[in-house]
Protein backbone atom coordinates (compact mmCIF):
# COMPACT_ATOMS: atom_id res chain seq x y z
CA UNK A 1 0.00 0.00 0.00
CA UNK A 2 1.35 3.42 -0.93
CA UNK A 3 0.36 6.43 1.13
CA UNK A 4 -0.24 9.95 0.00
CA UNK A 5 2.23 12.75 0.54
CA UNK A 6 0.28 14.03 3.55
CA UNK A 7 1.28 10.86 5.38
CA UNK A 8 4.86 12.14 5.41
CA UNK A 9 3.85 14.89 7.85
CA UNK A 10 3.71 12.52 10.81
CA UNK A 11 7.35 11.51 10.26
CA UNK A 12 8.72 15.07 10.27
CA UNK A 13 9.24 15.25 14.09
CA UNK A 14 10.95 11.86 14.30
CA UNK A 15 12.97 11.75 11.07
CA UNK A 16 16.31 12.47 12.80
CA UNK A 17 15.53 9.79 15.38
CA UNK A 18 14.50 7.31 12.67
CA UNK A 19 17.96 7.59 11.11
CA UNK A 20 19.49 6.30 14.37
CA UNK A 21 16.80 3.72 15.12
CA UNK A 22 17.23 2.15 11.67
CA UNK A 23 20.96 1.77 12.31
CA UNK A 24 20.25 0.00 15.60
CA UNK A 25 17.39 -2.03 13.96
CA UNK A 26 14.86 -0.64 16.44
CA UNK A 27 12.50 0.35 13.62
CA UNK A 28 12.17 -0.32 9.93
CA UNK A 29 10.55 3.04 9.26
CA UNK A 30 11.36 2.91 5.56
CA UNK A 31 8.57 0.32 5.19
CA UNK A 32 5.93 3.00 5.84
CA UNK A 33 6.17 4.16 2.27
CA UNK A 34 7.09 0.79 0.78
CA UNK A 35 4.90 -1.09 -1.64
CA UNK A 36 3.55 -4.52 -0.83
CA UNK A 37 6.17 -6.32 -2.91
CA UNK A 38 8.99 -4.44 -1.13
CA UNK A 39 7.78 -4.96 2.44
CA UNK A 40 8.97 -8.58 2.72
CA UNK A 41 12.44 -7.58 1.55
CA UNK A 42 12.59 -4.77 4.11
CA UNK A 43 11.44 -7.12 6.87
CA UNK A 44 14.15 -9.63 5.96
CA UNK A 45 16.84 -6.93 6.00
CA UNK A 46 15.64 -5.73 9.39
CA UNK A 47 15.68 -9.25 10.88
CA UNK A 48 19.20 -9.80 9.51
CA UNK A 49 20.38 -6.54 11.08
CA UNK A 50 18.74 -7.50 14.39
CA UNK A 51 20.58 -10.83 14.30
CA UNK A 52 23.92 -9.10 13.72
CA UNK A 53 23.36 -6.67 16.60
CA UNK A 54 22.31 -9.45 18.99
CA UNK A 55 25.40 -11.49 18.07
CA UNK A 56 27.61 -8.41 18.55
CA UNK A 57 26.08 -7.64 21.95
CA UNK A 58 26.47 -11.25 23.11
CA UNK A 59 30.15 -11.27 22.14
CA UNK A 60 30.65 -7.85 23.70
CA UNK A 61 28.91 -8.92 26.92
CA UNK A 62 31.05 -12.03 27.42
CA UNK A 63 34.25 -10.18 26.51
CA UNK A 64 33.47 -7.27 28.84
CA UNK A 65 32.65 -9.62 31.72
CA UNK A 66 35.92 -11.47 31.07
CA UNK A 67 37.98 -8.26 31.04
CA UNK A 68 36.55 -7.01 34.32
CA UNK A 69 36.65 -10.45 35.97
CA UNK A 70 40.18 -11.54 35.01
CA UNK A 71 41.74 -8.32 33.77
CA UNK A 72 44.06 -5.87 35.37
CA UNK A 73 41.37 -3.89 37.21
CA UNK A 74 41.60 -4.34 40.99
CA UNK A 75 38.24 -3.45 42.45
CA UNK A 76 36.72 -4.52 45.80
CA UNK A 77 34.65 -7.70 45.64
CA UNK A 78 31.32 -5.93 46.12
CA UNK A 79 32.20 -3.51 43.30
CA UNK A 80 33.16 -6.42 41.04
CA UNK A 81 29.85 -8.18 41.70
CA UNK A 82 27.84 -4.99 41.05
CA UNK A 83 29.92 -4.26 37.95
CA UNK A 84 29.30 -7.69 36.42
CA UNK A 85 25.57 -7.39 37.24
CA UNK A 86 25.52 -3.96 35.61
CA UNK A 87 27.23 -5.23 32.43
CA UNK A 88 24.83 -8.16 32.18
CA UNK A 89 21.78 -5.92 32.68
CA UNK A 90 22.87 -3.26 30.15
CA UNK A 91 23.55 -5.80 27.41
CA UNK A 92 20.49 -7.90 28.29
CA UNK A 93 18.29 -4.80 28.06
CA UNK A 94 19.59 -4.09 24.55
CA UNK A 95 19.06 -7.69 23.44
CA UNK A 96 15.53 -7.85 24.91
CA UNK A 97 14.69 -4.52 23.24
CA UNK A 98 15.88 -5.75 19.84
CA UNK A 99 13.95 -9.01 20.14
CA UNK A 100 10.77 -7.28 21.35
CA UNK A 101 10.83 -4.61 18.66
CA UNK A 102 11.65 -7.06 15.87
CA UNK A 103 8.84 -9.45 16.87
CA UNK A 104 6.35 -6.55 17.08
CA UNK A 105 7.86 -4.46 14.30
CA UNK A 106 4.44 -3.30 13.07
CA UNK A 107 3.42 -1.83 16.42
CA UNK A 108 5.44 1.35 16.04
CA UNK A 109 4.08 2.01 12.56
CA UNK A 110 0.55 1.41 13.87
CA UNK A 111 1.12 3.98 16.62
CA UNK A 112 2.21 6.61 14.09
CA UNK A 113 -0.72 5.80 11.83
CA UNK A 114 -3.04 6.30 14.80
CA UNK A 115 -1.50 9.70 15.47
CA UNK A 116 -1.82 10.60 11.78
CA UNK A 117 -5.52 9.68 11.78
CA UNK A 118 -6.06 11.73 14.94
CA UNK A 119 -4.44 14.73 13.23
CA UNK A 120 -6.86 14.35 10.34
CA UNK A 121 -9.82 14.30 12.76
CA UNK A 122 -8.52 17.31 14.68
CA UNK A 123 -7.76 19.23 11.47
CA UNK A 124 -5.12 21.23 13.31
CA UNK A 125 -3.88 23.96 10.99
CA UNK A 126 -0.79 24.58 13.13
CA UNK A 127 0.35 20.95 13.27
CA UNK A 128 3.30 21.60 10.95
CA UNK A 129 4.67 24.13 13.44
CA UNK A 130 4.27 21.56 16.23
CA UNK A 131 6.04 18.95 14.08
CA UNK A 132 8.98 21.25 13.39
CA UNK A 133 9.26 22.28 17.03
CA UNK A 134 9.32 18.62 18.07
CA UNK A 135 11.97 17.85 15.46
CA UNK A 136 14.22 20.60 16.82
CA UNK A 137 13.96 18.99 20.26
CA UNK A 138 14.86 15.58 18.81
CA UNK A 139 17.91 17.00 17.02
CA UNK A 140 19.13 18.62 20.26
CA UNK A 141 18.74 15.30 22.09
CA UNK A 142 20.71 13.37 19.46
CA UNK A 143 23.49 15.96 19.28
CA UNK A 144 23.79 15.92 23.08
CA UNK A 145 23.94 12.12 23.10
CA UNK A 146 26.68 12.13 20.44
CA UNK A 147 28.75 14.66 22.39
CA UNK A 148 28.36 12.60 25.55
CA UNK A 149 29.57 9.45 23.80
CA UNK A 150 32.64 11.18 22.33
CA UNK A 151 33.40 12.76 25.71
CA UNK A 152 33.05 9.37 27.37
CA UNK A 153 35.52 7.79 24.93
CA UNK A 154 37.96 10.68 25.41
CA UNK A 155 37.85 10.49 29.22
CA UNK A 156 38.17 6.70 29.10
CA UNK A 157 41.26 6.98 26.93
CA UNK A 158 42.87 9.48 29.33
CA UNK A 159 41.92 7.54 32.45
CA UNK A 160 43.46 4.27 31.26
CA UNK A 161 46.41 5.31 29.12
CA UNK A 162 48.56 2.32 29.99
CA UNK A 163 45.95 -0.34 29.18
CA UNK A 164 43.94 1.52 26.57
CA UNK A 165 43.46 -1.36 24.12
CA UNK A 166 41.71 -3.86 26.45
CA UNK A 167 39.85 -1.03 28.13
CA UNK A 168 38.52 0.43 24.86
CA UNK A 169 37.84 -3.05 23.47
CA UNK A 170 35.46 -3.71 26.34
CA UNK A 171 34.12 -0.17 26.58
CA UNK A 172 33.02 0.37 22.96
CA UNK A 173 30.48 -2.54 22.95
CA UNK A 174 29.21 -1.29 26.30
CA UNK A 175 28.82 2.25 24.90
CA UNK A 176 26.88 0.92 21.90
CA UNK A 177 24.52 -0.99 24.18
CA UNK A 178 24.33 2.07 26.44
CA UNK A 179 23.41 4.24 23.43
CA UNK A 180 20.75 1.82 22.18
CA UNK A 181 19.04 1.84 25.58
CA UNK A 182 19.04 5.65 25.69
CA UNK A 183 17.68 5.83 22.12
CA UNK A 184 14.81 3.54 23.19
CA UNK A 185 14.01 5.91 26.06
CA UNK A 186 14.13 8.91 23.71
CA UNK A 187 11.71 7.14 21.35
CA UNK A 188 9.27 6.56 24.21
CA UNK A 189 9.61 10.11 25.55
CA UNK A 190 9.09 11.80 22.17
CA UNK A 191 6.09 9.65 21.26
CA UNK A 192 4.63 10.46 24.68
CA UNK A 193 5.08 14.19 24.13
CA UNK A 194 3.48 13.92 20.70
CA UNK A 195 0.45 12.40 22.43
CA UNK A 196 0.53 15.24 24.97
CA UNK A 197 0.31 17.91 22.26
CA UNK A 198 -2.75 16.20 20.80
CA UNK A 199 -4.50 15.95 24.15
CA UNK A 200 -3.90 19.66 24.72
CA UNK A 201 -5.36 20.49 21.31
CA UNK A 202 -8.40 18.24 21.84
CA UNK A 203 -9.29 20.03 25.06
CA UNK A 204 -8.73 23.40 23.43
CA UNK A 205 -11.35 22.35 20.87
CA UNK A 206 -13.64 21.30 23.71
CA UNK A 207 -13.27 24.67 25.43
CA UNK A 208 -13.91 26.59 22.20
CA UNK A 209 -16.94 24.44 21.45
CA UNK A 210 -18.45 24.92 24.92
CA UNK A 211 -17.94 28.69 24.68
CA UNK A 212 -19.56 28.73 21.25
CA UNK A 213 -22.55 26.72 22.50
CA UNK A 214 -22.89 29.03 25.50
CA UNK A 215 -23.02 32.09 23.26
CA UNK A 216 -25.59 30.52 20.92
CA UNK A 217 -27.78 29.47 23.85
CA UNK A 218 -27.41 32.85 25.52
CA UNK A 219 -28.43 34.74 22.36
CA UNK A 220 -31.45 32.51 21.77
CA UNK A 221 -32.77 32.34 25.36
CA UNK A 222 -32.20 35.86 26.69
CA UNK A 223 -34.79 38.46 25.85
CA UNK A 224 -34.39 42.21 25.60
CA UNK A 225 -36.91 44.99 26.17
CA UNK A 226 -36.79 48.26 24.29
CA UNK A 227 -37.13 51.43 26.37
CA UNK A 228 -36.46 55.09 25.87
CA UNK A 229 -33.01 54.63 27.32
CA UNK A 230 -32.18 51.73 25.01
CA UNK A 231 -32.33 47.94 25.09
CA UNK A 232 -32.38 46.34 28.53
CA UNK A 233 -31.32 42.70 28.73
CA UNK A 234 -33.58 40.63 30.95
CA UNK A 235 -31.95 38.09 33.29
CA UNK A 236 -31.73 34.42 32.31
CA UNK A 237 -34.41 32.49 34.23
CA UNK A 238 -33.49 28.86 33.52
CA UNK A 239 -31.62 26.38 31.40
CA UNK A 240 -32.23 26.23 27.70
CA UNK A 241 -34.39 23.48 26.26
CA UNK A 242 -33.05 24.07 22.77
CA UNK A 243 -32.12 20.79 21.11
CA UNK A 244 -28.68 20.14 19.69
CA UNK A 245 -28.18 21.06 16.09
CA UNK A 246 -26.88 18.33 13.81
CA UNK A 247 -23.43 19.91 13.48
CA UNK A 248 -23.18 20.35 17.26
CA UNK A 249 -24.05 16.71 17.90
CA UNK A 250 -21.53 15.63 15.29
CA UNK A 251 -18.88 17.82 16.93
CA UNK A 252 -19.39 16.17 20.31
CA UNK A 253 -19.31 12.72 18.73
CA UNK A 254 -16.01 13.65 17.08
CA UNK A 255 -14.57 14.69 20.46
CA UNK A 256 -15.62 11.37 21.98
CA UNK A 257 -14.08 9.50 19.06
CA UNK A 258 -10.86 11.51 19.40
CA UNK A 259 -10.53 10.59 23.06
CA UNK A 260 -11.16 6.90 22.28
CA UNK A 261 -8.48 6.98 19.59
CA UNK A 262 -6.03 8.74 21.91
CA UNK A 263 -6.69 6.26 24.72
CA UNK A 264 -6.13 3.38 22.30
CA UNK A 265 -2.87 5.02 21.17
CA UNK A 266 -1.63 5.34 24.77
CA UNK A 267 -2.38 1.65 25.37
CA UNK A 268 -0.43 0.73 22.23
CA UNK A 269 2.52 2.85 23.38
CA UNK A 270 2.66 1.28 26.85
CA UNK A 271 2.34 -2.21 25.37
CA UNK A 272 5.10 -1.63 22.81
CA UNK A 273 7.63 -0.20 25.28
CA UNK A 274 6.61 -2.11 28.43
CA UNK A 275 9.16 -4.95 28.57
CA UNK A 276 12.16 -2.91 27.28
CA UNK A 277 11.47 -0.10 29.78
CA UNK A 278 11.14 -2.62 32.63
CA UNK A 279 14.58 -4.02 31.80
CA UNK A 280 15.92 -0.49 31.40
CA UNK A 281 14.69 0.52 34.86
CA UNK A 282 16.62 -2.36 36.42
CA UNK A 283 19.77 -1.49 34.48
CA UNK A 284 19.51 2.21 35.36
CA UNK A 285 19.15 1.46 39.06
CA UNK A 286 22.14 -0.93 39.15
CA UNK A 287 24.23 1.45 37.02
CA UNK A 288 23.52 4.46 39.24
CA UNK A 289 24.22 2.53 42.45
CA UNK A 290 27.47 1.17 41.01
CA UNK A 291 28.73 4.41 39.47
CA UNK A 292 27.90 6.71 42.39
CA UNK A 293 29.29 4.34 45.00
CA UNK A 294 32.43 3.61 42.97
CA UNK A 295 33.00 7.33 42.43
CA UNK A 296 32.78 8.08 46.16
CA UNK A 297 34.94 5.02 46.94
CA UNK A 298 37.72 6.10 44.57
CA UNK A 299 37.66 9.71 45.79
CA UNK A 300 37.94 8.46 49.38
CA UNK A 301 40.91 6.25 48.48
CA UNK A 302 42.55 9.07 46.52
CA UNK A 303 42.30 11.43 49.48
CA UNK A 304 43.48 8.78 51.95
CA UNK A 305 46.44 7.55 49.88
CA UNK A 306 47.32 10.88 48.21
CA UNK A 307 46.93 9.43 44.73
CA UNK A 308 47.33 11.33 41.47
CA UNK A 309 44.91 13.25 39.26
CA UNK A 310 44.05 10.15 37.20
CA UNK A 311 42.01 8.70 40.06
CA UNK A 312 40.00 11.91 40.39
CA UNK A 313 39.36 11.94 36.63
CA UNK A 314 38.17 8.33 36.78
CA UNK A 315 35.87 9.18 39.71
CA UNK A 316 34.35 12.13 37.89
CA UNK A 317 33.93 9.98 34.80
CA UNK A 318 32.00 7.32 36.74
CA UNK A 319 29.67 9.91 38.26
CA UNK A 320 29.19 11.56 34.86
CA UNK A 321 28.41 8.16 33.31
CA UNK A 322 25.71 7.45 35.91
CA UNK A 323 24.12 10.91 35.61
CA UNK A 324 23.96 10.74 31.82
CA UNK A 325 22.38 7.27 31.91
CA UNK A 326 19.67 8.22 34.41
CA UNK A 327 18.81 11.68 32.97
CA UNK A 328 16.86 10.46 29.88
CA UNK A 329 14.86 8.09 32.08
CA UNK A 330 13.99 10.92 34.49
CA UNK A 331 12.86 13.02 31.55
CA UNK A 332 10.74 10.10 30.30
CA UNK A 333 8.98 9.77 33.66
CA UNK A 334 8.31 13.52 33.78
CA UNK A 335 6.95 13.44 30.19
CA UNK A 336 4.64 10.52 30.99
CA UNK A 337 3.38 12.23 34.14
CA UNK A 338 2.71 15.54 32.34
CA UNK A 339 0.89 13.77 29.48
CA UNK A 340 -1.29 11.79 31.87
CA UNK A 341 -2.11 14.92 33.89
CA UNK A 342 -3.07 16.86 30.75
CA UNK A 343 -5.19 13.97 29.45
CA UNK A 344 -7.08 13.49 32.71
CA UNK A 345 -7.64 17.23 33.13
CA UNK A 346 -10.35 17.08 30.44
CA UNK A 347 -12.94 16.15 33.07
CA UNK A 348 -12.47 19.58 34.67
CA UNK A 349 -13.23 21.37 31.38
CA UNK A 350 -16.35 19.28 30.87
CA UNK A 351 -17.66 19.83 34.41
CA UNK A 352 -17.08 23.58 34.02
CA UNK A 353 -19.18 23.53 30.84
CA UNK A 354 -21.93 21.50 32.54
CA UNK A 355 -22.02 23.96 35.46
CA UNK A 356 -22.59 26.89 33.12
CA UNK A 357 -26.17 28.24 33.46
CA UNK A 358 -26.35 28.79 29.69
CA UNK A 359 -25.70 25.19 28.69
CA UNK A 360 -28.77 23.43 27.29
CA UNK A 361 -30.10 20.09 28.55
CA UNK A 362 -29.18 18.22 25.38
CA UNK A 363 -25.64 19.57 25.52
CA UNK A 364 -25.39 18.58 29.19
CA UNK A 365 -26.47 15.03 28.35
CA UNK A 366 -23.77 14.68 25.71
CA UNK A 367 -21.13 16.25 27.95
CA UNK A 368 -22.02 13.89 30.79
CA UNK A 369 -21.52 10.95 28.43
CA UNK A 370 -18.10 12.32 27.50
CA UNK A 371 -17.27 12.92 31.18
CA UNK A 372 -18.14 9.33 32.10
CA UNK A 373 -16.04 8.14 29.18
CA UNK A 374 -13.03 10.11 30.45
CA UNK A 375 -13.45 8.72 33.96
CA UNK A 376 -13.60 5.15 32.65
CA UNK A 377 -10.59 5.71 30.36
CA UNK A 378 -8.10 7.16 32.82
CA UNK A 379 -4.80 7.71 31.06
CA UNK A 380 -1.61 6.37 32.66
CA UNK A 381 1.68 5.01 31.38
CA UNK A 382 2.28 1.73 33.16
CA UNK A 383 5.22 -0.66 32.82
CA UNK A 384 3.82 -4.14 32.19
CA UNK A 385 1.04 -3.33 34.67
CA UNK A 386 3.52 -3.40 37.59
CA UNK A 387 3.81 0.33 38.26
CA UNK A 388 3.00 3.67 36.66
CA UNK A 389 5.57 6.12 35.31
CA UNK A 390 4.76 9.22 37.34
CA UNK A 391 6.38 11.53 39.88
CA UNK A 392 5.62 9.33 42.94
CA UNK A 393 7.38 6.45 41.19
CA UNK A 394 10.34 8.73 40.40
CA UNK A 395 10.68 9.63 44.07
CA UNK A 396 10.56 5.94 44.99
CA UNK A 397 13.14 5.16 42.32
CA UNK A 398 15.60 7.82 43.52
CA UNK A 399 15.07 6.74 47.11
CA UNK A 400 15.83 3.14 46.13
CA UNK A 401 19.13 4.20 44.53
CA UNK A 402 20.31 5.97 47.70
CA UNK A 403 19.13 3.07 49.85
CA UNK A 404 21.26 0.57 47.91
CA UNK A 405 24.25 2.93 47.97
CA UNK A 406 24.01 3.02 51.78
CA UNK A 407 23.75 -0.78 51.85
CA UNK A 408 26.94 -1.07 49.74
CA UNK A 409 28.74 1.34 52.07
CA UNK A 410 27.82 -0.83 55.04
CA UNK A 411 29.02 -4.04 53.36
CA UNK A 412 32.62 -4.99 54.18
C-alpha positions as a printed Julia matrix, in Angstrom:
412×3 Matrix{Float64}:
   0.0     0.0    0.0
   1.35    3.42  -0.93
   0.36    6.43   1.13
  -0.24    9.95   0.0
   2.23   12.75   0.54
   0.28   14.03   3.55
   1.28   10.86   5.38
   4.86   12.14   5.41
   3.85   14.89   7.85
   3.71   12.52  10.81
   7.35   11.51  10.26
   8.72   15.07  10.27
   9.24   15.25  14.09
  10.95   11.86  14.3
  12.97   11.75  11.07
  16.31   12.47  12.8
  15.53    9.79  15.38
  14.5     7.31  12.67
  17.96    7.59  11.11
  19.49    6.3   14.37
  16.8     3.72  15.12
  17.23    2.15  11.67
  20.96    1.77  12.31
  20.25    0.0   15.6
  17.39   -2.03  13.96
  14.86   -0.64  16.44
  12.5     0.35  13.62
  12.17   -0.32   9.93
  10.55    3.04   9.26
  11.36    2.91   5.56
   8.57    0.32   5.19
   5.93    3.0    5.84
   6.17    4.16   2.27
   7.09    0.79   0.78
   4.9    -1.09  -1.64
   3.55   -4.52  -0.83
   6.17   -6.32  -2.91
   8.99   -4.44  -1.13
   7.78   -4.96   2.44
   8.97   -8.58   2.72
  12.44   -7.58   1.55
  12.59   -4.77   4.11
  11.44   -7.12   6.87
  14.15   -9.63   5.96
  16.84   -6.93   6.0
  15.64   -5.73   9.39
  15.68   -9.25  10.88
  19.2    -9.8    9.51
  20.38   -6.54  11.08
  18.74   -7.5   14.39
  20.58  -10.83  14.3
  23.92   -9.1   13.72
  23.36   -6.67  16.6
  22.31   -9.45  18.99
  25.4   -11.49  18.07
  27.61   -8.41  18.55
  26.08   -7.64  21.95
  26.47  -11.25  23.11
  30.15  -11.27  22.14
  30.65   -7.85  23.7
  28.91   -8.92  26.92
  31.05  -12.03  27.42
  34.25  -10.18  26.51
  33.47   -7.27  28.84
  32.65   -9.62  31.72
  35.92  -11.47  31.07
  37.98   -8.26  31.04
  36.55   -7.01  34.32
  36.65  -10.45  35.97
  40.18  -11.54  35.01
  41.74   -8.32  33.77
  44.06   -5.87  35.37
  41.37   -3.89  37.21
  41.6    -4.34  40.99
  38.24   -3.45  42.45
  36.72   -4.52  45.8
  34.65   -7.7   45.64
  31.32   -5.93  46.12
  32.2    -3.51  43.3
  33.16   -6.42  41.04
  29.85   -8.18  41.7
  27.84   -4.99  41.05
  29.92   -4.26  37.95
  29.3    -7.69  36.42
  25.57   -7.39  37.24
  25.52   -3.96  35.61
  27.23   -5.23  32.43
  24.83   -8.16  32.18
  21.78   -5.92  32.68
  22.87   -3.26  30.15
  23.55   -5.8   27.41
  20.49   -7.9   28.29
  18.29   -4.8   28.06
  19.59   -4.09  24.55
  19.06   -7.69  23.44
  15.53   -7.85  24.91
  14.69   -4.52  23.24
  15.88   -5.75  19.84
  13.95   -9.01  20.14
  10.77   -7.28  21.35
  10.83   -4.61  18.66
  11.65   -7.06  15.87
   8.84   -9.45  16.87
   6.35   -6.55  17.08
   7.86   -4.46  14.3
   4.44   -3.3   13.07
   3.42   -1.83  16.42
   5.44    1.35  16.04
   4.08    2.01  12.56
   0.55    1.41  13.87
   1.12    3.98  16.62
   2.21    6.61  14.09
  -0.72    5.8   11.83
  -3.04    6.3   14.8
  -1.5     9.7   15.47
  -1.82   10.6   11.78
  -5.52    9.68  11.78
  -6.06   11.73  14.94
  -4.44   14.73  13.23
  -6.86   14.35  10.34
  -9.82   14.3   12.76
  -8.52   17.31  14.68
  -7.76   19.23  11.47
  -5.12   21.23  13.31
  -3.88   23.96  10.99
  -0.79   24.58  13.13
   0.35   20.95  13.27
   3.3    21.6   10.95
   4.67   24.13  13.44
   4.27   21.56  16.23
   6.04   18.95  14.08
   8.98   21.25  13.39
   9.26   22.28  17.03
   9.32   18.62  18.07
  11.97   17.85  15.46
  14.22   20.6   16.82
  13.96   18.99  20.26
  14.86   15.58  18.81
  17.91   17.0   17.02
  19.13   18.62  20.26
  18.74   15.3   22.09
  20.71   13.37  19.46
  23.49   15.96  19.28
  23.79   15.92  23.08
  23.94   12.12  23.1
  26.68   12.13  20.44
  28.75   14.66  22.39
  28.36   12.6   25.55
  29.57    9.45  23.8
  32.64   11.18  22.33
  33.4    12.76  25.71
  33.05    9.37  27.37
  35.52    7.79  24.93
  37.96   10.68  25.41
  37.85   10.49  29.22
  38.17    6.7   29.1
  41.26    6.98  26.93
  42.87    9.48  29.33
  41.92    7.54  32.45
  43.46    4.27  31.26
  46.41    5.31  29.12
  48.56    2.32  29.99
  45.95   -0.34  29.18
  43.94    1.52  26.57
  43.46   -1.36  24.12
  41.71   -3.86  26.45
  39.85   -1.03  28.13
  38.52    0.43  24.86
  37.84   -3.05  23.47
  35.46   -3.71  26.34
  34.12   -0.17  26.58
  33.02    0.37  22.96
  30.48   -2.54  22.95
  29.21   -1.29  26.3
  28.82    2.25  24.9
  26.88    0.92  21.9
  24.52   -0.99  24.18
  24.33    2.07  26.44
  23.41    4.24  23.43
  20.75    1.82  22.18
  19.04    1.84  25.58
  19.04    5.65  25.69
  17.68    5.83  22.12
  14.81    3.54  23.19
  14.01    5.91  26.06
  14.13    8.91  23.71
  11.71    7.14  21.35
   9.27    6.56  24.21
   9.61   10.11  25.55
   9.09   11.8   22.17
   6.09    9.65  21.26
   4.63   10.46  24.68
   5.08   14.19  24.13
   3.48   13.92  20.7
   0.45   12.4   22.43
   0.53   15.24  24.97
   0.31   17.91  22.26
  -2.75   16.2   20.8
  -4.5    15.95  24.15
  -3.9    19.66  24.72
  -5.36   20.49  21.31
  -8.4    18.24  21.84
  -9.29   20.03  25.06
  -8.73   23.4   23.43
 -11.35   22.35  20.87
 -13.64   21.3   23.71
 -13.27   24.67  25.43
 -13.91   26.59  22.2
 -16.94   24.44  21.45
 -18.45   24.92  24.92
 -17.94   28.69  24.68
 -19.56   28.73  21.25
 -22.55   26.72  22.5
 -22.89   29.03  25.5
 -23.02   32.09  23.26
 -25.59   30.52  20.92
 -27.78   29.47  23.85
 -27.41   32.85  25.52
 -28.43   34.74  22.36
 -31.45   32.51  21.77
 -32.77   32.34  25.36
 -32.2    35.86  26.69
 -34.79   38.46  25.85
 -34.39   42.21  25.6
 -36.91   44.99  26.17
 -36.79   48.26  24.29
 -37.13   51.43  26.37
 -36.46   55.09  25.87
 -33.01   54.63  27.32
 -32.18   51.73  25.01
 -32.33   47.94  25.09
 -32.38   46.34  28.53
 -31.32   42.7   28.73
 -33.58   40.63  30.95
 -31.95   38.09  33.29
 -31.73   34.42  32.31
 -34.41   32.49  34.23
 -33.49   28.86  33.52
 -31.62   26.38  31.4
 -32.23   26.23  27.7
 -34.39   23.48  26.26
 -33.05   24.07  22.77
 -32.12   20.79  21.11
 -28.68   20.14  19.69
 -28.18   21.06  16.09
 -26.88   18.33  13.81
 -23.43   19.91  13.48
 -23.18   20.35  17.26
 -24.05   16.71  17.9
 -21.53   15.63  15.29
 -18.88   17.82  16.93
 -19.39   16.17  20.31
 -19.31   12.72  18.73
 -16.01   13.65  17.08
 -14.57   14.69  20.46
 -15.62   11.37  21.98
 -14.08    9.5   19.06
 -10.86   11.51  19.4
 -10.53   10.59  23.06
 -11.16    6.9   22.28
  -8.48    6.98  19.59
  -6.03    8.74  21.91
  -6.69    6.26  24.72
  -6.13    3.38  22.3
  -2.87    5.02  21.17
  -1.63    5.34  24.77
  -2.38    1.65  25.37
  -0.43    0.73  22.23
   2.52    2.85  23.38
   2.66    1.28  26.85
   2.34   -2.21  25.37
   5.1    -1.63  22.81
   7.63   -0.2   25.28
   6.61   -2.11  28.43
   9.16   -4.95  28.57
  12.16   -2.91  27.28
  11.47   -0.1   29.78
  11.14   -2.62  32.63
  14.58   -4.02  31.8
  15.92   -0.49  31.4
  14.69    0.52  34.86
  16.62   -2.36  36.42
  19.77   -1.49  34.48
  19.51    2.21  35.36
  19.15    1.46  39.06
  22.14   -0.93  39.15
  24.23    1.45  37.02
  23.52    4.46  39.24
  24.22    2.53  42.45
  27.47    1.17  41.01
  28.73    4.41  39.47
  27.9     6.71  42.39
  29.29    4.34  45.0
  32.43    3.61  42.97
  33.0     7.33  42.43
  32.78    8.08  46.16
  34.94    5.02  46.94
  37.72    6.1   44.57
  37.66    9.71  45.79
  37.94    8.46  49.38
  40.91    6.25  48.48
  42.55    9.07  46.52
  42.3    11.43  49.48
  43.48    8.78  51.95
  46.44    7.55  49.88
  47.32   10.88  48.21
  46.93    9.43  44.73
  47.33   11.33  41.47
  44.91   13.25  39.26
  44.05   10.15  37.2
  42.01    8.7   40.06
  40.0    11.91  40.39
  39.36   11.94  36.63
  38.17    8.33  36.78
  35.87    9.18  39.71
  34.35   12.13  37.89
  33.93    9.98  34.8
  32.0     7.32  36.74
  29.67    9.91  38.26
  29.19   11.56  34.86
  28.41    8.16  33.31
  25.71    7.45  35.91
  24.12   10.91  35.61
  23.96   10.74  31.82
  22.38    7.27  31.91
  19.67    8.22  34.41
  18.81   11.68  32.97
  16.86   10.46  29.88
  14.86    8.09  32.08
  13.99   10.92  34.49
  12.86   13.02  31.55
  10.74   10.1   30.3
   8.98    9.77  33.66
   8.31   13.52  33.78
   6.95   13.44  30.19
   4.64   10.52  30.99
   3.38   12.23  34.14
   2.71   15.54  32.34
   0.89   13.77  29.48
  -1.29   11.79  31.87
  -2.11   14.92  33.89
  -3.07   16.86  30.75
  -5.19   13.97  29.45
  -7.08   13.49  32.71
  -7.64   17.23  33.13
 -10.35   17.08  30.44
 -12.94   16.15  33.07
 -12.47   19.58  34.67
 -13.23   21.37  31.38
 -16.35   19.28  30.87
 -17.66   19.83  34.41
 -17.08   23.58  34.02
 -19.18   23.53  30.84
 -21.93   21.5   32.54
 -22.02   23.96  35.46
 -22.59   26.89  33.12
 -26.17   28.24  33.46
 -26.35   28.79  29.69
 -25.7    25.19  28.69
 -28.77   23.43  27.29
 -30.1    20.09  28.55
 -29.18   18.22  25.38
 -25.64   19.57  25.52
 -25.39   18.58  29.19
 -26.47   15.03  28.35
 -23.77   14.68  25.71
 -21.13   16.25  27.95
 -22.02   13.89  30.79
 -21.52   10.95  28.43
 -18.1    12.32  27.5
 -17.27   12.92  31.18
 -18.14    9.33  32.1
 -16.04    8.14  29.18
 -13.03   10.11  30.45
 -13.45    8.72  33.96
 -13.6     5.15  32.65
 -10.59    5.71  30.36
  -8.1     7.16  32.82
  -4.8     7.71  31.06
  -1.61    6.37  32.66
   1.68    5.01  31.38
   2.28    1.73  33.16
   5.22   -0.66  32.82
   3.82   -4.14  32.19
   1.04   -3.33  34.67
   3.52   -3.4   37.59
   3.81    0.33  38.26
   3.0     3.67  36.66
   5.57    6.12  35.31
   4.76    9.22  37.34
   6.38   11.53  39.88
   5.62    9.33  42.94
   7.38    6.45  41.19
  10.34    8.73  40.4
  10.68    9.63  44.07
  10.56    5.94  44.99
  13.14    5.16  42.32
  15.6     7.82  43.52
  15.07    6.74  47.11
  15.83    3.14  46.13
  19.13    4.2   44.53
  20.31    5.97  47.7
  19.13    3.07  49.85
  21.26    0.57  47.91
  24.25    2.93  47.97
  24.01    3.02  51.78
  23.75   -0.78  51.85
  26.94   -1.07  49.74
  28.74    1.34  52.07
  27.82   -0.83  55.04
  29.02   -4.04  53.36
  32.62   -4.99  54.18
